[in-house]
Amino acid sequence: MISFVSTRLEIREKEKEAAAVQAQYEEQCAENERLHNVIDGGDESEYMERVAREKLGYVMPDEKVYYDITPSN
């Protein structure tokens, strides 16, 4: 009986891991699609702006950025 419960807990943990990996896979597929669109003649400047904002934290001149620092309880 203990073995059954232990095995069931392991299965649940593996299912959670599989869901996390699946979400990461889908996110990477979406990013790959965006990159393919840029390569195929998409708007390269839009892509560059998005990367600058999201990955590098850049903002446009005279642009004001507000950060929400309230605790998320």
PyMOL Python script that loads the backbone (N, CA, C, O; Angstrom):
from pymol import cmd

cmd.read_pdbstr("""\
ATOM      1  N   MET A   1       0.817  -1.188   0.000  1.00  0.00           N
ATOM      2  CA  MET A   1       0.000   0.000   0.000  1.00  0.00           C
ATOM      3  C   MET A   1       0.866   1.261   0.000  1.00  0.00           C
ATOM      4  O   MET A   1       0.580   2.211  -0.728  1.00  0.00           O
ATOM      5  N   ILE A   2       1.914   1.270   0.807  1.00  0.00           N
ATOM      6  CA  ILE A   2       2.825   2.419   0.866  1.00  0.00           C
ATOM      7  C   ILE A   2       3.488   2.623  -0.489  1.00  0.00           C
ATOM      8  O   ILE A   2       3.664   3.755  -0.938  1.00  0.00           O
ATOM      9  N   SER A   3       3.846   1.540  -1.125  1.00  0.00           N
ATOM     10  CA  SER A   3       4.467   1.615  -2.443  1.00  0.00           C
ATOM     11  C   SER A   3       3.526   2.256  -3.455  1.00  0.00           C
ATOM     12  O   SER A   3       3.958   3.046  -4.295  1.00  0.00           O
ATOM     13  N   PHE A   4       2.253   1.922  -3.378  1.00  0.00           N
ATOM     14  CA  PHE A   4       1.258   2.484  -4.291  1.00  0.00           C
ATOM     15  C   PHE A   4       1.140   3.999  -4.096  1.00  0.00           C
ATOM     16  O   PHE A   4       1.107   4.748  -5.073  1.00  0.00           O
ATOM     17  N   VAL A   5       1.079   4.447  -2.859  1.00  0.00           N
ATOM     18  CA  VAL A   5       0.957   5.875  -2.559  1.00  0.00           C
ATOM     19  C   VAL A   5       2.210   6.606  -3.026  1.00  0.00           C
ATOM     20  O   VAL A   5       2.123   7.678  -3.624  1.00  0.00           O
ATOM     21  N   SER A   6       3.345   6.037  -2.758  1.00  0.00           N
ATOM     22  CA  SER A   6       4.615   6.640  -3.179  1.00  0.00           C
ATOM     23  C   SER A   6       4.689   6.761  -4.697  1.00  0.00           C
ATOM     24  O   SER A   6       5.106   7.788  -5.231  1.00  0.00           O
ATOM     25  N   THR A   7       4.283   5.712  -5.374  1.00  0.00           N
ATOM     26  CA  THR A   7       4.283   5.721  -6.834  1.00  0.00           C
ATOM     27  C   THR A   7       3.313   6.767  -7.370  1.00  0.00           C
ATOM     28  O   THR A   7       3.617   7.449  -8.349  1.00  0.00           O
ATOM     29  N   ARG A   8       2.169   6.895  -6.749  1.00  0.00           N
ATOM     30  CA  ARG A   8       1.168   7.886  -7.181  1.00  0.00           C
ATOM     31  C   ARG A   8       1.697   9.308  -7.013  1.00  0.00           C
ATOM     32  O   ARG A   8       1.468  10.165  -7.867  1.00  0.00           O
ATOM     33  N   LEU A   9       2.399   9.556  -5.916  1.00  0.00           N
ATOM     34  CA  LEU A   9       3.003  10.880  -5.700  1.00  0.00           C
ATOM     35  C   LEU A   9       4.066  11.178  -6.749  1.00  0.00           C
ATOM     36  O   LEU A   9       4.161  12.304  -7.238  1.00  0.00           O
ATOM     37  N   GLU A  10       4.855  10.186  -7.092  1.00  0.00           N
ATOM     38  CA  GLU A  10       5.870  10.356  -8.139  1.00  0.00           C
ATOM     39  C   GLU A  10       5.213  10.664  -9.481  1.00  0.00           C
ATOM     40  O   GLU A  10       5.709  11.495 -10.242  1.00  0.00           O
ATOM     41  N   ILE A  11       4.107  10.001  -9.770  1.00  0.00           N
ATOM     42  CA  ILE A  11       3.383  10.236 -11.028  1.00  0.00           C
ATOM     43  C   ILE A  11       2.875  11.668 -11.078  1.00  0.00           C
ATOM     44  O   ILE A  11       2.997  12.325 -12.112  1.00  0.00           O
ATOM     45  N   ARG A  12       2.314  12.161  -9.994  1.00  0.00           N
ATOM     46  CA  ARG A  12       1.817  13.540  -9.965  1.00  0.00           C
ATOM     47  C   ARG A  12       2.947  14.533 -10.180  1.00  0.00           C
ATOM     48  O   ARG A  12       2.786  15.513 -10.908  1.00  0.00           O
ATOM     49  N   GLU A  13       4.093  14.284  -9.547  1.00  0.00           N
ATOM     50  CA  GLU A  13       5.250  15.167  -9.713  1.00  0.00           C
ATOM     51  C   GLU A  13       5.724  15.173 -11.169  1.00  0.00           C
ATOM     52  O   GLU A  13       6.040  16.228 -11.719  1.00  0.00           O
ATOM     53  N   LYS A  14       5.770  14.022 -11.772  1.00  0.00           N
ATOM     54  CA  LYS A  14       6.198  13.923 -13.175  1.00  0.00           C
ATOM     55  C   LYS A  14       5.190  14.596 -14.107  1.00  0.00           C
ATOM     56  O   LYS A  14       5.577  15.185 -15.116  1.00  0.00           O
ATOM     57  N   GLU A  15       3.916  14.512 -13.777  1.00  0.00           N
ATOM     58  CA  GLU A  15       2.896  15.181 -14.585  1.00  0.00           C
ATOM     59  C   GLU A  15       3.068  16.697 -14.523  1.00  0.00           C
ATOM     60  O   GLU A  15       2.914  17.385 -15.531  1.00  0.00           O
ATOM     61  N   LYS A  16       3.391  17.219 -13.324  1.00  0.00           N
ATOM     62  CA  LYS A  16       3.652  18.653 -13.184  1.00  0.00           C
ATOM     63  C   LYS A  16       4.870  19.064 -14.001  1.00  0.00           C
ATOM     64  O   LYS A  16       4.851  20.096 -14.671  1.00  0.00           O
ATOM     65  N   GLU A  17       5.929  18.260 -13.948  1.00  0.00           N
ATOM     66  CA  GLU A  17       7.129  18.546 -14.720  1.00  0.00           C
ATOM     67  C   GLU A  17       6.824  18.530 -16.221  1.00  0.00           C
ATOM     68  O   GLU A  17       7.307  19.382 -16.968  1.00  0.00           O
ATOM     69  N   ALA A  18       6.029  17.565 -16.651  1.00  0.00           N
ATOM     70  CA  ALA A  18       5.668  17.466 -18.063  1.00  0.00           C
ATOM     71  C   ALA A  18       4.861  18.678 -18.506  1.00  0.00           C
ATOM     72  O   ALA A  18       5.052  19.171 -19.618  1.00  0.00           O
ATOM     73  N   ALA A  19       3.967  19.161 -17.661  1.00  0.00           N
ATOM     74  CA  ALA A  19       3.178  20.350 -18.000  1.00  0.00           C
ATOM     75  C   ALA A  19       4.073  21.577 -18.118  1.00  0.00           C
ATOM     76  O   ALA A  19       3.873  22.405 -19.008  1.00  0.00           O
ATOM     77  N   ALA A  20       5.056  21.704 -17.232  1.00  0.00           N
ATOM     78  CA  ALA A  20       5.978  22.836 -17.290  1.00  0.00           C
ATOM     79  C   ALA A  20       6.824  22.786 -18.569  1.00  0.00           C
ATOM     80  O   ALA A  20       7.043  23.810 -19.216  1.00  0.00           O
ATOM     81  N   VAL A  21       7.287  21.608 -18.917  1.00  0.00           N
ATOM     82  CA  VAL A  21       8.083  21.450 -20.139  1.00  0.00           C
ATOM     83  C   VAL A  21       7.227  21.740 -21.367  1.00  0.00           C
ATOM     84  O   VAL A  21       7.701  22.363 -22.317  1.00  0.00           O
ATOM     85  N   GLN A  22       5.981  21.298 -21.360  1.00  0.00           N
ATOM     86  CA  GLN A  22       5.073  21.554 -22.486  1.00  0.00           C
ATOM     87  C   GLN A  22       4.846  23.052 -22.653  1.00  0.00           C
ATOM     88  O   GLN A  22       4.842  23.552 -23.778  1.00  0.00           O
ATOM     89  N   ALA A  23       4.659  23.770 -21.560  1.00  0.00           N
ATOM     90  CA  ALA A  23       4.452  25.220 -21.630  1.00  0.00           C
ATOM     91  C   ALA A  23       5.700  25.909 -22.181  1.00  0.00           C
ATOM     92  O   ALA A  23       5.597  26.829 -22.992  1.00  0.00           O
ATOM     93  N   GLN A  24       6.866  25.467 -21.745  1.00  0.00           N
ATOM     94  CA  GLN A  24       8.120  26.030 -22.239  1.00  0.00           C
ATOM     95  C   GLN A  24       8.269  25.741 -23.738  1.00  0.00           C
ATOM     96  O   GLN A  24       8.710  26.602 -24.499  1.00  0.00           O
ATOM     97  N   TYR A  25       7.904  24.544 -24.149  1.00  0.00           N
ATOM     98  CA  TYR A  25       7.978  24.163 -25.561  1.00  0.00           C
ATOM     99  C   TYR A  25       7.064  25.051 -26.413  1.00  0.00           C
ATOM    100  O   TYR A  25       7.465  25.524 -27.476  1.00  0.00           O
ATOM    101  N   GLU A  26       5.848  25.270 -25.942  1.00  0.00           N
ATOM    102  CA  GLU A  26       4.904  26.098 -26.700  1.00  0.00           C
ATOM    103  C   GLU A  26       5.381  27.546 -26.787  1.00  0.00           C
ATOM    104  O   GLU A  26       5.215  28.198 -27.818  1.00  0.00           O
ATOM    105  N   GLU A  27       5.972  28.043 -25.708  1.00  0.00           N
ATOM    106  CA  GLU A  27       6.510  29.399 -25.713  1.00  0.00           C
ATOM    107  C   GLU A  27       7.654  29.515 -26.723  1.00  0.00           C
ATOM    108  O   GLU A  27       7.751  30.502 -27.453  1.00  0.00           O
ATOM    109  N   GLN A  28       8.506  28.510 -26.755  1.00  0.00           N
ATOM    110  CA  GLN A  28       9.629  28.533 -27.700  1.00  0.00           C
ATOM    111  C   GLN A  28       9.135  28.410 -29.134  1.00  0.00           C
ATOM    112  O   GLN A  28       9.701  29.038 -30.030  1.00  0.00           O
ATOM    113  N   CYS A  29       8.107  27.627 -29.372  1.00  0.00           N
ATOM    114  CA  CYS A  29       7.535  27.525 -30.716  1.00  0.00           C
ATOM    115  C   CYS A  29       6.970  28.866 -31.173  1.00  0.00           C
ATOM    116  O   CYS A  29       7.125  29.241 -32.335  1.00  0.00           O
ATOM    117  N   ALA A  30       6.319  29.589 -30.267  1.00  0.00           N
ATOM    118  CA  ALA A  30       5.779  30.908 -30.603  1.00  0.00           C
ATOM    119  C   ALA A  30       6.911  31.876 -30.935  1.00  0.00           C
ATOM    120  O   ALA A  30       6.804  32.656 -31.881  1.00  0.00           O
ATOM    121  N   GLU A  31       7.984  31.828 -30.168  1.00  0.00           N
ATOM    122  CA  GLU A  31       9.138  32.694 -30.441  1.00  0.00           C
ATOM    123  C   GLU A  31       9.774  32.335 -31.779  1.00  0.00           C
ATOM    124  O   GLU A  31      10.166  33.221 -32.539  1.00  0.00           O
ATOM    125  N   ASN A  32       9.877  31.057 -32.066  1.00  0.00           N
ATOM    126  CA  ASN A  32      10.425  30.622 -33.354  1.00  0.00           C
ATOM    127  C   ASN A  32       9.564  31.134 -34.508  1.00  0.00           C
ATOM    128  O   ASN A  32      10.092  31.558 -35.536  1.00  0.00           O
ATOM    129  N   GLU A  33       8.262  31.095 -34.342  1.00  0.00           N
ATOM    130  CA  GLU A  33       7.355  31.592 -35.382  1.00  0.00           C
ATOM    131  C   GLU A  33       7.557  33.089 -35.606  1.00  0.00           C
ATOM    132  O   GLU A  33       7.584  33.552 -36.747  1.00  0.00           O
ATOM    133  N   ARG A  34       7.700  33.842 -34.517  1.00  0.00           N
ATOM    134  CA  ARG A  34       7.953  35.283 -34.652  1.00  0.00           C
ATOM    135  C   ARG A  34       9.264  35.539 -35.383  1.00  0.00           C
ATOM    136  O   ARG A  34       9.344  36.431 -36.228  1.00  0.00           O
ATOM    137  N   LEU A  35      10.289  34.760 -35.059  1.00  0.00           N
ATOM    138  CA  LEU A  35      11.581  34.930 -35.717  1.00  0.00           C
ATOM    139  C   LEU A  35      11.507  34.562 -37.196  1.00  0.00           C
ATOM    140  O   LEU A  35      12.126  35.221 -38.032  1.00  0.00           O
ATOM    141  N   HIS A  36      10.758  33.521 -37.519  1.00  0.00           N
ATOM    142  CA  HIS A  36      10.578  33.156 -38.927  1.00  0.00           C
ATOM    143  C   HIS A  36       9.875  34.283 -39.689  1.00  0.00           C
ATOM    144  O   HIS A  36      10.218  34.563 -40.838  1.00  0.00           O
ATOM    145  N   ASN A  37       8.908  34.919 -39.063  1.00  0.00           N
ATOM    146  CA  ASN A  37       8.215  36.036 -39.706  1.00  0.00           C
ATOM    147  C   ASN A  37       9.166  37.196 -39.965  1.00  0.00           C
ATOM    148  O   ASN A  37       9.070  37.853 -41.002  1.00  0.00           O
ATOM    149  N   VAL A  38      10.077  37.456 -39.043  1.00  0.00           N
ATOM    150  CA  VAL A  38      11.062  38.518 -39.248  1.00  0.00           C
ATOM    151  C   VAL A  38      11.979  38.154 -40.409  1.00  0.00           C
ATOM    152  O   VAL A  38      12.276  38.991 -41.261  1.00  0.00           O
ATOM    153  N   ILE A  39      12.422  36.912 -40.436  1.00  0.00           N
ATOM    154  CA  ILE A  39      13.317  36.460 -41.507  1.00  0.00           C
ATOM    155  C   ILE A  39      12.621  36.524 -42.868  1.00  0.00           C
ATOM    156  O   ILE A  39      13.237  36.889 -43.869  1.00  0.00           O
ATOM    157  N   ASP A  40      11.340  36.169 -42.897  1.00  0.00           N
ATOM    158  CA  ASP A  40      10.585  36.126 -44.147  1.00  0.00           C
ATOM    159  C   ASP A  40      10.091  37.494 -44.594  1.00  0.00           C
ATOM    160  O   ASP A  40       9.190  37.582 -45.429  1.00  0.00           O
ATOM    161  N   GLY A  41      10.659  38.545 -44.057  1.00  0.00           N
ATOM    162  CA  GLY A  41      10.286  39.877 -44.522  1.00  0.00           C
ATOM    163  C   GLY A  41       9.355  40.610 -43.592  1.00  0.00           C
ATOM    164  O   GLY A  41       8.737  41.601 -43.983  1.00  0.00           O
ATOM    165  N   GLY A  42       9.245  40.140 -42.367  1.00  0.00           N
ATOM    166  CA  GLY A  42       8.411  40.828 -41.394  1.00  0.00           C
ATOM    167  C   GLY A  42       9.054  42.143 -40.993  1.00  0.00           C
ATOM    168  O   GLY A  42      10.102  42.522 -41.517  1.00  0.00           O
ATOM    169  N   ASP A  43       8.434  42.813 -40.087  1.00  0.00           N
ATOM    170  CA  ASP A  43       8.896  44.117 -39.648  1.00  0.00           C
ATOM    171  C   ASP A  43      10.054  43.954 -38.666  1.00  0.00           C
ATOM    172  O   ASP A  43       9.851  43.699 -37.479  1.00  0.00           O
ATOM    173  N   GLU A  44      11.261  44.107 -39.182  1.00  0.00           N
ATOM    174  CA  GLU A  44      12.453  43.915 -38.367  1.00  0.00           C
ATOM    175  C   GLU A  44      12.568  44.984 -37.281  1.00  0.00           C
ATOM    176  O   GLU A  44      13.015  44.692 -36.172  1.00  0.00           O
ATOM    177  N   SER A  45      12.175  46.205 -37.588  1.00  0.00           N
ATOM    178  CA  SER A  45      12.283  47.273 -36.595  1.00  0.00           C
ATOM    179  C   SER A  45      11.360  47.008 -35.407  1.00  0.00           C
ATOM    180  O   SER A  45      11.717  47.308 -34.268  1.00  0.00           O
ATOM    181  N   GLU A  46      10.193  46.457 -35.661  1.00  0.00           N
ATOM    182  CA  GLU A  46       9.269  46.107 -34.577  1.00  0.00           C
ATOM    183  C   GLU A  46       9.884  45.039 -33.681  1.00  0.00           C
ATOM    184  O   GLU A  46       9.779  45.108 -32.457  1.00  0.00           O
ATOM    185  N   TYR A  47      10.520  44.061 -34.297  1.00  0.00           N
ATOM    186  CA  TYR A  47      11.176  43.000 -33.537  1.00  0.00           C
ATOM    187  C   TYR A  47      12.314  43.570 -32.691  1.00  0.00           C
ATOM    188  O   TYR A  47      12.448  43.229 -31.516  1.00  0.00           O
ATOM    189  N   MET A  48      13.127  44.433 -33.286  1.00  0.00           N
ATOM    190  CA  MET A  48      14.262  45.037 -32.573  1.00  0.00           C
ATOM    191  C   MET A  48      13.761  45.858 -31.385  1.00  0.00           C
ATOM    192  O   MET A  48      14.358  45.820 -30.309  1.00  0.00           O
ATOM    193  N   GLU A  49      12.665  46.600 -31.576  1.00  0.00           N
ATOM    194  CA  GLU A  49      12.107  47.397 -30.487  1.00  0.00           C
ATOM    195  C   GLU A  49      11.617  46.503 -29.357  1.00  0.00           C
ATOM    196  O   GLU A  49      11.838  46.804 -28.184  1.00  0.00           O
ATOM    197  N   ARG A  50      10.953  45.409 -29.703  1.00  0.00           N
ATOM    198  CA  ARG A  50      10.434  44.494 -28.692  1.00  0.00           C
ATOM    199  C   ARG A  50      11.571  43.882 -27.880  1.00  0.00           C
ATOM    200  O   ARG A  50      11.485  43.787 -26.656  1.00  0.00           O
ATOM    201  N   VAL A  51      12.631  43.468 -28.562  1.00  0.00           N
ATOM    202  CA  VAL A  51      13.782  42.886 -27.867  1.00  0.00           C
ATOM    203  C   VAL A  51      14.437  43.931 -26.970  1.00  0.00           C
ATOM    204  O   VAL A  51      14.808  43.633 -25.835  1.00  0.00           O
ATOM    205  N   ALA A  52      14.577  45.150 -27.477  1.00  0.00           N
ATOM    206  CA  ALA A  52      15.194  46.211 -26.678  1.00  0.00           C
ATOM    207  C   ALA A  52      14.373  46.492 -25.422  1.00  0.00           C
ATOM    208  O   ALA A  52      14.937  46.711 -24.349  1.00  0.00           O
ATOM    209  N   ARG A  53      13.073  46.488 -25.546  1.00  0.00           N
ATOM    210  CA  ARG A  53      12.218  46.762 -24.387  1.00  0.00           C
ATOM    211  C   ARG A  53      12.200  45.596 -23.404  1.00  0.00           C
ATOM    212  O   ARG A  53      12.405  45.792 -22.206  1.00  0.00           O
ATOM    213  N   GLU A  54      11.954  44.378 -23.906  1.00  0.00           N
ATOM    214  CA  GLU A  54      11.759  43.228 -23.034  1.00  0.00           C
ATOM    215  C   GLU A  54      13.054  42.690 -22.453  1.00  0.00           C
ATOM    216  O   GLU A  54      13.112  42.381 -21.263  1.00  0.00           O
ATOM    217  N   LYS A  55      14.072  42.573 -23.251  1.00  0.00           N
ATOM    218  CA  LYS A  55      15.299  41.919 -22.798  1.00  0.00           C
ATOM    219  C   LYS A  55      16.324  42.904 -22.241  1.00  0.00           C
ATOM    220  O   LYS A  55      17.063  42.576 -21.313  1.00  0.00           O
ATOM    221  N   LEU A  56      16.368  44.113 -22.808  1.00  0.00           N
ATOM    222  CA  LEU A  56      17.394  45.065 -22.405  1.00  0.00           C
ATOM    223  C   LEU A  56      16.873  46.181 -21.517  1.00  0.00           C
ATOM    224  O   LEU A  56      17.661  46.917 -20.923  1.00  0.00           O
ATOM    225  N   GLY A  57      15.549  46.318 -21.419  1.00  0.00           N
ATOM    226  CA  GLY A  57      14.966  47.333 -20.554  1.00  0.00           C
ATOM    227  C   GLY A  57      15.023  48.741 -21.118  1.00  0.00           C
ATOM    228  O   GLY A  57      14.900  49.701 -20.358  1.00  0.00           O
ATOM    229  N   TYR A  58      15.204  48.898 -22.417  1.00  0.00           N
ATOM    230  CA  TYR A  58      15.275  50.225 -23.025  1.00  0.00           C
ATOM    231  C   TYR A  58      13.890  50.860 -23.102  1.00  0.00           C
ATOM    232  O   TYR A  58      12.875  50.163 -23.133  1.00  0.00           O
ATOM    233  N   VAL A  59      13.863  52.187 -23.130  1.00  0.00           N
ATOM    234  CA  VAL A  59      12.623  52.932 -23.315  1.00  0.00           C
ATOM    235  C   VAL A  59      12.880  54.026 -24.351  1.00  0.00           C
ATOM    236  O   VAL A  59      14.025  54.370 -24.644  1.00  0.00           O
ATOM    237  N   MET A  60      11.803  54.556 -24.890  1.00  0.00           N
ATOM    238  CA  MET A  60      11.912  55.642 -25.866  1.00  0.00           C
ATOM    239  C   MET A  60      12.237  56.951 -25.131  1.00  0.00           C
ATOM    240  O   MET A  60      11.915  57.094 -23.951  1.00  0.00           O
ATOM    241  N   PRO A  61      12.874  57.904 -25.826  1.00  0.00           N
ATOM    242  CA  PRO A  61      13.146  59.197 -25.186  1.00  0.00           C
ATOM    243  C   PRO A  61      11.844  59.846 -24.720  1.00  0.00           C
ATOM    244  O   PRO A  61      10.826  59.764 -25.407  1.00  0.00           O
ATOM    245  N   ASP A  62      11.877  60.477 -23.579  1.00  0.00           N
ATOM    246  CA  ASP A  62      10.732  61.163 -22.970  1.00  0.00           C
ATOM    247  C   ASP A  62       9.595  60.214 -22.593  1.00  0.00           C
ATOM    248  O   ASP A  62       8.496  60.675 -22.286  1.00  0.00           O
ATOM    249  N   GLU A  63       9.829  58.925 -22.610  1.00  0.00           N
ATOM    250  CA  GLU A  63       8.815  57.957 -22.218  1.00  0.00           C
ATOM    251  C   GLU A  63       8.937  57.707 -20.713  1.00  0.00           C
ATOM    252  O   GLU A  63      10.044  57.572 -20.191  1.00  0.00           O
ATOM    253  N   LYS A  64       7.816  57.646 -20.030  1.00  0.00           N
ATOM    254  CA  LYS A  64       7.816  57.395 -18.598  1.00  0.00           C
ATOM    255  C   LYS A  64       7.365  55.960 -18.351  1.00  0.00           C
ATOM    256  O   LYS A  64       6.336  55.520 -18.864  1.00  0.00           O
ATOM    257  N   VAL A  65       8.142  55.251 -17.568  1.00  0.00           N
ATOM    258  CA  VAL A  65       7.843  53.866 -17.250  1.00  0.00           C
ATOM    259  C   VAL A  65       7.533  53.781 -15.761  1.00  0.00           C
ATOM    260  O   VAL A  65       8.277  54.302 -14.931  1.00  0.00           O
ATOM    261  N   TYR A  66       6.438  53.124 -15.436  1.00  0.00           N
ATOM    262  CA  TYR A  66       6.023  52.955 -14.050  1.00  0.00           C
ATOM    263  C   TYR A  66       6.091  51.478 -13.702  1.00  0.00           C
ATOM    264  O   TYR A  66       5.685  50.625 -14.491  1.00  0.00           O
ATOM    265  N   TYR A  67       6.603  51.186 -12.526  1.00  0.00           N
ATOM    266  CA  TYR A  67       6.707  49.815 -12.052  1.00  0.00           C
ATOM    267  C   TYR A  67       5.794  49.639 -10.845  1.00  0.00           C
ATOM    268  O   TYR A  67       5.792  50.469  -9.936  1.00  0.00           O
ATOM    269  N   ASP A  68       5.040  48.589 -10.837  1.00  0.00           N
ATOM    270  CA  ASP A  68       4.156  48.272  -9.731  1.00  0.00           C
ATOM    271  C   ASP A  68       4.967  47.507  -8.693  1.00  0.00           C
ATOM    272  O   ASP A  68       5.372  46.369  -8.932  1.00  0.00           O
ATOM    273  N   ILE A  69       5.205  48.129  -7.541  1.00  0.00           N
ATOM    274  CA  ILE A  69       6.031  47.499  -6.506  1.00  0.00           C
ATOM    275  C   ILE A  69       5.194  47.032  -5.317  1.00  0.00           C
ATOM    276  O   ILE A  69       5.742  46.652  -4.282  1.00  0.00           O
ATOM    277  N   THR A  70       3.881  47.060  -5.461  1.00  0.00           N
ATOM    278  CA  THR A  70       3.029  46.584  -4.387  1.00  0.00           C
ATOM    279  C   THR A  70       3.130  45.073  -4.279  1.00  0.00           C
ATOM    280  O   THR A  70       3.265  44.380  -5.288  1.00  0.00           O
ATOM    281  N   PRO A  71       3.065  44.559  -3.049  1.00  0.00           N
ATOM    282  CA  PRO A  71       3.126  43.092  -2.888  1.00  0.00           C
ATOM    283  C   PRO A  71       1.914  42.434  -3.553  1.00  0.00           C
ATOM    284  O   PRO A  71       0.806  42.970  -3.527  1.00  0.00           O
ATOM    285  N   SER A  72       2.144  41.296  -4.133  1.00  0.00           N
ATOM    286  CA  SER A  72       1.059  40.591  -4.840  1.00  0.00           C
ATOM    287  C   SER A  72       0.516  39.470  -3.984  1.00  0.00           C
ATOM    288  O   SER A  72       0.789  38.298  -4.241  1.00  0.00           O
ATOM    289  N   ASN A  73      -0.243  39.821  -2.975  1.00  0.00           N
ATOM    290  CA  ASN A  73      -0.855  38.806  -2.091  1.00  0.00           C
ATOM    291  C   ASN A  73      -2.243  38.516  -2.470  1.00  0.00           C
ATOM    292  O   ASN A  73      -2.898  37.691  -1.833  1.00  0.00           O
TER     293      ASN A  73
END
""", "prot")
cmd.dss("prot")
cmd.show_as("cartoon", "prot")
cmd.util.cbc("prot")
cmd.orient("prot")
